[in-house]
Amino acid sequence: MLAARALAYGLSGAGTVVIARFLGPDRVGDVAAATSVVTVMLVLGAFGIDQLYLQGRVDEAATRSHLWRVAGISAALAVGGSLAWPGLPPTARLCGVLIGIAAAGDQLKVLWLCRPQYDLDFATRGRRDLGMRSLSVALSVLAAVVIGTAVSVAAGTLAASLLVLIPALASGATVSDRMETLPRLRDVLRGGLPFAVSGALYTLYFQVDGAILASLSAAHEVGLYRAAYSFVFAAVAIPVAVNGDVMRSRLYRVADRAGSLWSDALPFAGASLGLGIAVAGVMRELATPLTRLLFGSAFLGASSLLAVLALAMIPHYLNSWAGNLLIAAHRIRVVVVVQGSLAALNIAGNLAAIPRYGARGAAWMTVITEGAGSGVYLILVAASRHAIGGRPETGRGSGQKG
């Protein structure tokens, strides 16, 4: 799964480079602004239903029917948000509508992706992730090369999402013959809300800076920031896979065995630290040559942003490990409070820094937020050894995505 995830993000990065070269900073800025807005609007994802399924708290029939409702809610939120978001140019709004519908369709693939993960068949999960990403990149790049507009790239994303629905629905992810009643849906959403809020806060602070930048800065600067952040998106996929998918899925199975959580999680801590140091070093030392080589001279201004963002990688990798360990130890309330505080810090900092420093201010706020998070999370891990020892507290079953 890790190999497939790395390849998927490598393809995504290559696609971003090709699209950037054919579109230029301004039109890339329209796509980036639309993507950020849609991500913020759909920050609750599948409302935690995926995590309830992975824990065995919701069966497949209920999961299928609820995900159809979630897809409808997501489409309405994404389209409405793209049309109403302040400061977006018309092209970015249209891109947001297309990308939003694609993202809503992705909710119908959640069960298709989670079923092998539930069985700890990470290789199959990885192959499906890779297939989805490869098709999306291929159609978006084709649109950029042949048509060369921001709207065509967004349309390619939508086409890929719709095409992947064919195998997803054919595999059994269809509407259940017996649709669940609305009260039952509310019960499920209430149970999944801690997962959704935690994942939302994680995503929010990685995307809201781009959305704020889109409202307060020119498309050219948004395009440069997106180019720099494309390396960050690839880098953070590694701890999501290592700690969020593999480690947490395994820890769910040993959560009630005294001492098992800590002994099983400790090797992932060393791996996270080592990977974080390596990734940060590569990003910082090779920021300028990587930007020039991949994006071209038009995006060279992104290299200084990348050098700053590289500093956030080491604390981010540690935060990913600590946060997922606390979730497996049923400390979701604490994790959500920390994430909410960090998200508030990041938003407030971006609102203060972007008008004065532009994209560079947004990059430094990412570093500051991650650094603050590391201090808090490591203190919480040290103070939570009783729970990490495998004896769950009240509130068991909650978690985050990411």
C-alpha positions in Angstrom: 0.0 0.0 0.0 2.8 2.4 0.8 4.4 1.7 -2.6 1.1 2.3 -4.3 0.5 5.5 -2.3 3.9 6.8 -3.1 3.4 6.1 -6.8 0.0 7.7 -6.8 1.3 10.9 -5.3 4.3 10.8 -7.6 1.9 10.6 -10.6 -0.1 13.4 -9.1 3.0 15.6 -8.7 4.0 14.9 -12.3 0.5 15.8 -13.4 0.6 19.0 -11.5 3.9 19.9 -13.2 2.6 19.3 -16.7 -0.7 21.2 -16.0 1.3 24.1 -14.5 3.6 24.3 -17.6 0.6 24.4 -20.0 -1.7 26.6 -17.9 0.7 29.1 -16.2 0.4 30.6 -12.7 -2.8 32.5 -13.3 -4.9 29.6 -14.6 -3.3 27.2 -12.1 -4.4 29.7 -9.5 -8.1 29.4 -10.6 -7.9 25.6 -10.2 -6.1 25.9 -6.9 -8.6 28.3 -5.5 -11.5 26.1 -6.5 -9.9 23.1 -5.0 -9.2 24.8 -1.7 -12.8 26.1 -1.5 -14.3 22.7 -2.2 -12.0 21.0 0.3 -13.0 23.5 3.0 -16.7 23.1 2.2 -16.4 19.3 2.3 -14.1 19.2 5.3 -16.3 16.7 7.2 -15.7 14.1 4.4 -17.9 11.0 4.9 -19.0 12.3 8.3 -17.0 9.6 10.0 -19.0 6.7 8.5 -15.9 5.2 7.1 -14.3 5.0 10.5 -17.5 3.5 12.0 -17.4 0.8 9.3 -13.7 0.1 9.9 -14.4 -0.4 13.6 -17.3 -2.7 12.8 -19.9 -0.4 14.3 -21.9 -0.1 11.1 -22.6 -2.9 8.6 -22.3 -2.7 4.9 -25.9 -2.2 4.1 -26.2 0.8 6.4 -22.9 2.2 5.2 -24.0 2.0 1.5 -27.3 3.7 2.0 -25.9 6.4 4.3 -23.1 7.2 1.9 -25.6 8.0 -0.9 -27.2 10.6 1.4 -23.8 12.0 2.3 -23.0 12.3 -1.4 -26.1 14.4 -1.9 -25.3 16.6 1.0 -21.7 17.0 -0.2 -22.8 18.0 -3.7 -25.1 20.7 -2.4 -22.4 22.1 -0.1 -19.6 22.1 -2.7 -21.7 23.7 -5.4 -23.3 26.2 -3.1 -19.9 27.1 -1.5 -18.2 27.6 -4.9 -20.9 30.0 -6.0 -21.1 31.9 -2.8 -17.4 32.1 -1.7 -16.2 35.7 -1.5 -13.6 37.0 -3.9 -13.5 34.2 -6.4 -13.3 35.0 -10.1 -16.0 33.5 -12.3 -13.6 30.9 -13.8 -12.6 29.6 -10.3 -16.3 29.4 -9.4 -17.1 27.2 -12.4 -14.1 25.0 -11.6 -15.3 24.7 -8.1 -18.7 23.5 -9.2 -17.1 20.8 -11.4 -14.6 19.7 -8.8 -17.2 19.8 -6.1 -19.5 17.3 -8.0 -16.5 15.1 -8.5 -15.7 15.2 -4.8 -19.3 14.4 -3.9 -19.1 11.3 -6.2 -16.0 10.2 -4.3 -18.2 9.6 -1.3 -19.8 6.7 -3.1 -16.4 5.0 -3.4 -15.7 5.0 0.4 -17.0 1.5 1.0 -15.1 0.2 -2.1 -11.9 1.6 -0.6 -12.6 0.7 3.0 -13.7 -2.9 2.5 -10.1 -4.3 1.9 -8.7 -2.0 4.6 -11.2 -3.5 7.1 -9.8 -7.0 6.2 -6.2 -5.6 6.7 -5.6 -6.1 2.9 -3.7 -3.0 2.5 -2.3 -4.0 -0.9 -5.7 -4.0 -2.5 -6.6 -0.7 -0.8 -3.3 0.7 -2.3 -4.1 -0.5 -5.8 -7.5 1.1 -5.7 -6.1 4.4 -4.5 -3.5 4.3 -7.3 -6.1 3.5 -9.9 -8.3 6.4 -8.9 -5.4 8.9 -8.8 -3.9 7.7 -12.1 -7.2 8.2 -14.0 -7.8 11.6 -12.5 -4.3 12.7 -13.3 -4.4 11.3 -16.8 -7.7 13.1 -17.8 -6.7 16.3 -16.2 -3.3 16.4 -17.9 -5.0 15.5 -21.2 -7.4 18.4 -20.8 -4.5 20.8 -20.0 -2.5 19.7 -23.0 -5.3 19.6 -25.6 -7.6 22.4 -24.4 -5.4 24.4 -22.1 -8.0 26.0 -19.8 -8.7 25.8 -16.1 -12.3 24.7 -16.7 -11.1 21.8 -18.9 -8.8 20.6 -16.1 -11.7 20.6 -13.6 -13.9 18.8 -16.2 -11.2 16.1 -16.5 -11.3 15.6 -12.7 -15.1 15.2 -12.9 -14.9 12.7 -15.7 -12.4 10.6 -13.9 -14.5 10.6 -10.7 -17.6 9.4 -12.7 -15.6 6.7 -14.5 -14.3 5.2 -11.3 -17.9 4.9 -10.0 -18.4 2.1 -12.5 -16.2 -0.5 -10.8 -17.0 0.9 -7.4 -20.8 0.4 -7.9 -20.3 -2.8 -9.7 -18.4 -4.3 -6.7 -21.5 -3.9 -4.5 -21.3 -0.2 -3.4 -24.9 0.4 -4.6 -28.0 1.7 -3.0 -29.3 -0.8 -0.5 -32.7 -2.3 -1.1 -33.7 -1.1 2.3 -32.9 2.6 2.8 -32.3 3.5 6.4 -34.7 5.9 8.1 -33.7 9.5 8.9 -33.5 9.0 12.6 -31.1 6.1 12.1 -29.0 8.3 9.8 -28.8 10.9 12.6 -27.7 8.2 15.0 -24.9 7.1 12.7 -23.8 10.7 12.0 -23.8 11.4 15.8 -21.5 8.4 16.3 -19.3 9.3 13.5 -19.1 13.0 14.3 -15.9 12.8 16.4 -14.1 11.1 13.5 -15.5 13.7 11.1 -14.6 16.7 13.2 -11.1 15.4 13.9 -10.5 14.8 10.2 -12.1 18.1 9.3 -9.8 20.1 11.6 -6.8 18.2 10.2 -7.8 19.0 6.6 -9.0 22.5 7.4 -5.7 23.9 8.5 -3.9 22.3 5.4 -6.4 23.9 3.0 -7.8 27.1 4.6 -4.6 29.1 4.0 -5.1 28.5 0.2 -8.8 29.5 0.5 -7.9 32.7 2.4 -5.1 33.4 0.0 -7.5 33.0 -2.9 -9.8 35.7 -1.4 -7.0 38.2 -0.5 -4.4 37.8 -3.2 -4.0 37.7 -7.0 -4.3 34.4 -8.9 -0.6 34.5 -9.7 0.4 34.4 -6.1 -2.1 31.6 -5.4 -0.6 29.7 -8.3 2.9 30.0 -6.8 1.7 28.9 -3.4 -0.1 25.9 -5.0 3.1 24.9 -6.8 5.1 24.9 -3.5 2.3 23.2 -1.7 2.2 20.4 -4.2 5.4 19.1 -2.6 3.7 19.3 0.8 0.7 17.4 -0.3 2.9 14.6 -1.6 5.0 14.6 1.6 2.1 14.5 4.1 0.6 11.5 2.2 3.4 9.4 3.7 2.4 9.8 7.4 -1.3 9.5 6.5 -0.6 6.1 5.0 1.9 5.0 7.7 0.1 6.2 10.8 -3.5 6.9 9.7 -4.1 3.8 7.6 -1.7 1.1 8.6 -0.8 1.9 12.3 -4.3 2.9 13.4 -6.0 0.0 11.6 -3.7 -2.4 13.5 -4.1 -0.6 16.8 -7.9 -0.9 16.6 -7.4 -4.7 16.8 -5.2 -4.6 19.9 -6.8 -1.7 21.7 -8.1 -3.8 24.6 -4.8 -5.7 25.2 -2.8 -4.2 28.1 0.4 -2.8 26.8 -0.2 -3.7 23.2 -0.8 -0.2 21.9 2.5 1.2 23.1 4.6 -1.7 22.0 2.9 -1.8 18.6 3.1 1.9 18.0 6.7 2.6 19.1 8.3 1.4 15.8 6.0 3.7 13.9 7.4 6.6 16.0 11.0 5.9 14.9 9.8 5.5 11.3 7.9 8.8 11.4 10.8 10.8 12.8 13.3 9.3 10.3 11.0 9.9 7.4 10.2 13.5 8.5 13.9 14.4 8.8 14.6 12.9 5.3 11.7 14.6 3.6 12.4 18.0 5.2 16.0 17.8 4.2 15.2 17.0 0.6 12.5 19.7 0.3 14.7 22.4 1.8 18.0 21.7 0.2 16.5 21.1 -3.3 13.7 23.7 -3.2 15.1 25.9 -6.0 16.4 23.1 -8.4 13.2 21.1 -7.9 11.0 24.1 -8.6 13.0 25.1 -11.7 13.2 21.6 -13.0 9.6 20.6 -12.5 7.6 23.8 -12.9 9.9 26.1 -14.9 11.1 29.6 -14.5 7.5 31.1 -14.4 7.1 29.3 -11.0 10.6 30.0 -9.6 9.0 32.3 -6.9 7.6 29.1 -5.3 11.0 27.9 -4.3 11.4 30.3 -1.3 7.9 29.2 -0.1 8.9 25.5 -0.4 12.0 26.1 1.7 9.9 27.5 4.5 7.2 24.8 4.2 10.0 22.1 4.5 10.5 23.2 8.1 7.0 22.0 9.0 7.6 18.4 7.9 9.4 17.0 11.0 6.8 18.2 13.5 4.0 17.2 11.2 5.3 13.6 10.9 5.5 13.4 14.7 2.1 15.0 15.1 0.6 12.3 12.8 2.1 9.5 14.9 1.1 11.0 18.3 -2.4 12.0 17.2 -3.3 8.6 15.7 -1.8 6.8 18.8 -4.0 8.9 21.1 -7.1 8.1 19.0 -6.4 4.4 19.2 -6.1 4.9 22.9 -9.6 6.4 22.9 -8.4 9.9 23.7 -10.5 11.5 20.9 -11.8 14.3 23.0 -8.3 15.5 23.8 -7.2 15.2 20.2 -10.2 17.2 18.9 -9.6 20.0 21.4 -5.9 20.2 20.3 -6.8 20.2 16.6 -9.5 22.8 17.1 -7.0 25.0 19.0 -4.4 24.6 16.3 -6.9 25.3 13.5 -8.0 28.4 15.2 -4.4 29.5 15.6 -3.7 28.8 12.0 -6.8 30.7 10.7 -6.2 33.7 12.9 -2.5 33.8 11.9 -3.3 33.6 8.2 -5.8 36.4 8.4 -3.2 38.5 10.1 -0.2 37.4 8.0 -1.5 37.1 4.5 -2.6 40.7 4.0 0.9 41.9 5.0 3.2 39.1 3.9 1.2 37.2 1.2 1.9 33.6 0.5 5.1 33.7 2.6 3.1 34.6 5.7 0.8 31.6 5.0 3.8 29.3 4.7 5.3 30.5 8.0 1.9 30.0 9.7 2.0 26.3 8.7 5.4 26.0 10.4 4.3 27.7 13.5 1.1 25.6 13.8 3.0 22.3 13.3 5.6 23.3 15.8 3.0 24.2 18.5 1.2 21.0 17.8 4.3 18.8 18.4 4.9 20.3 21.8 1.3 19.7 22.8 1.0 16.2 21.4 4.2 14.8 22.9 3.2 16.1 26.3 -0.2 14.4 25.9 1.4 11.1 24.8 3.6 11.2 27.9 0.6 12.0 30.1 -1.6 9.2 28.5 0.4 6.1 29.2 -2.5 4.6 31.2 -4.8 4.8 28.2 -2.0 3.8 25.7 -1.4 0.7 27.9 -4.6 -0.7 26.5 -7.2 0.2 29.1 -9.8 2.3 27.3 -11.5 5.4 28.9 -15.1 6.5 28.5 -15.8 7.6 25.0 -14.3 4.6 23.3 -14.6 4.4 19.5 -14.0 7.9 18.5 -11.2 9.0 16.2 -9.9 11.2 13.4 -8.9 11.0 9.8 -5.4 11.8 8.9 
